[in-house]
Amino acid sequence: MQNWLQKQKKGLVGAKKKRMPFVAANGLLVLLPAAIYLQHLASIESFDTTFYVIQAIELAAGFTNLTLMGLNIRDGLRMTSVRSA
């Protein structure tokens, strides 16, 4: 039983470790530049097609990050429930 728990724990930790670089890269390479550029466009009141395309990209990237972080939270809760059982 203990061996199975160790394998499951390694699997969950491994999954979380695989997701985190994508979350970080998405935040630094997509979300941050998009937010800065959108702020610039909004400050000059340029609400054209470019603004809405960049905003759609930012929303998709944000949704992706929320999904990946939600999966990390789920796996973290599973790890703590396994440990406390």
C-alpha distance (Angstrom), angle and dihedral (degrees) to the residues before:
residue distance angle dihedral
M1 . . .
Q2 3.80 . .
N3 3.83 91.4 .
W4 3.82 90.6 54.2
L5 3.81 90.8 50.4
Q6 3.80 90.9 50.6
K7 3.81 91.6 50.3
Q8 3.80 91.7 48.3
K9 3.80 91.4 47.7
K10 3.80 91.6 50.1
G11 3.78 88.8 48.4
L12 3.78 93.3 51.9
V13 3.79 93.4 44.2
G14 3.79 89.5 46.9
A15 3.78 91.5 51.4
K16 3.80 91.3 49.7
K17 3.80 91.3 48.5
K18 3.80 90.7 51.3
R19 3.81 92.6 51.5
M20 3.79 99.3 47.1
P21 3.84 97.8 69.2
F22 3.82 88.9 54.0
V23 3.80 91.2 49.6
A24 3.81 91.6 49.4
A25 3.81 95.0 44.1
N26 3.78 91.6 46.6
G27 3.77 90.7 51.6
L28 3.79 96.3 46.1
L29 3.80 100.4 36.3
V30 3.82 101.9 35.2
L31 3.80 114.0 14.4
L32 3.79 100.0 42.9
P33 3.84 97.3 46.9
A34 3.80 90.8 42.5
A35 3.81 91.8 51.9
I36 3.80 92.0 48.7
Y37 3.79 92.8 47.6
L38 3.81 92.6 45.5
Q39 3.80 89.9 51.0
H40 3.80 89.3 51.6
L41 3.79 92.5 49.0
A42 3.80 91.5 47.1
S43 3.81 92.3 49.2
I44 3.80 90.3 57.2
E45 3.81 90.2 41.0
S46 3.79 93.4 -120.2
F47 3.80 100.8 153.4
D48 3.78 97.2 164.1
T49 3.80 133.8 128.9
T50 3.80 92.3 -71.5
F51 3.79 90.8 57.8
Y52 3.78 93.0 51.9
V53 3.82 94.4 44.2
I54 3.81 91.5 51.7
Q55 3.79 89.9 45.4
A56 3.81 91.1 51.9
I57 3.81 90.1 50.2
E58 3.81 90.0 49.3
L59 3.80 92.0 49.4
A60 3.81 91.8 49.7
A61 3.81 91.6 48.5
G62 3.79 90.7 47.1
F63 3.79 91.7 50.3
T64 3.80 89.4 49.6
N65 3.80 90.8 52.0
L66 3.80 92.3 47.6
T67 3.79 90.4 50.3
L68 3.81 93.4 49.3
M69 3.80 92.4 45.7
G70 3.80 89.8 48.0
L71 3.79 89.5 54.0
N72 3.81 88.8 50.0
I73 3.80 90.7 51.7
R74 3.80 90.4 49.1
D75 3.81 91.5 50.8
G76 3.80 91.4 45.6
L77 3.80 90.5 53.6
R78 3.79 90.0 48.4
M79 3.80 90.5 51.6
T80 3.80 92.7 51.2
S81 3.81 92.8 45.8
V82 3.81 90.1 51.7
R83 3.80 90.9 48.9
S84 3.81 94.8 48.7
A85 3.83 94.8 45.6
